[in-house]
Amino acid sequence: MSTARILVVDDSRDAAESLATLLKLSGHTVEIANDGLIALASAEKLQLELIGRARQFAGSRFARAGSAG
């Protein structure tokens, strides 16, 4: 099984930590960011293979406008 460096981005700390725990148990290296600015800074400094984020941050300018569903 291969492992990945993953950034979990979610404004809900509980949700981010739960997902991070599951990913760590699967052998992945996981970082957590709880807002868009921290996520951008982390993505720039880390050599990531995957970034997972919440579908939309409440009140965030990083949320995609006009996303369906």
C-alpha positions in Angstrom: 0.0 0.0 0.0 1.4 3.4 -1.0 1.2 6.4 1.3 0.5 10.0 0.5 1.1 13.5 2.0 -2.3 14.9 2.4 -3.6 18.3 3.5 -7.1 18.2 5.0 -8.8 21.6 4.9 -12.1 22.1 6.8 -13.3 24.9 9.0 -14.8 22.3 11.4 -11.9 21.2 13.6 -13.7 18.0 14.6 -14.4 17.0 11.0 -10.8 17.7 10.0 -9.4 15.8 12.9 -11.7 12.8 12.3 -10.7 12.6 8.7 -7.0 13.1 9.5 -7.2 10.3 12.1 -8.7 7.9 9.5 -6.0 8.8 7.0 -3.2 8.5 9.5 -4.5 5.0 10.5 -4.2 4.1 6.8 -0.5 5.1 6.9 -0.7 8.6 5.3 1.1 11.7 6.5 -1.6 14.3 7.2 -1.6 18.0 7.9 -4.7 20.0 8.9 -5.7 23.5 8.0 -8.8 25.1 9.4 -9.0 28.1 7.1 -8.2 29.1 3.5 -5.2 31.3 4.4 -3.5 28.6 6.4 -4.3 26.0 3.7 -2.6 28.2 1.1 0.5 28.7 3.2 0.7 25.0 4.0 0.2 24.0 0.4 3.1 26.3 -0.6 5.6 24.9 1.9 4.6 21.2 1.9 5.2 18.9 -1.0 1.7 17.5 -1.1 0.2 14.7 -3.2 -3.5 15.5 -2.3 -5.5 18.3 -0.8 -8.9 17.5 0.6 -11.2 20.4 1.6 -14.7 21.0 2.8 -17.1 21.7 -0.1 -17.6 25.2 1.1 -16.3 27.3 4.0 -19.0 29.3 5.7 -18.3 33.0 4.9 -15.0 32.2 3.1 -13.8 34.0 0.1 -12.1 30.7 -0.9 -15.5 29.0 -1.4 -16.3 28.5 -5.1 -19.1 30.8 -6.2 -21.9 29.2 -8.1 -21.0 25.6 -7.2 -23.9 23.2 -7.9 -25.4 21.0 -5.2 
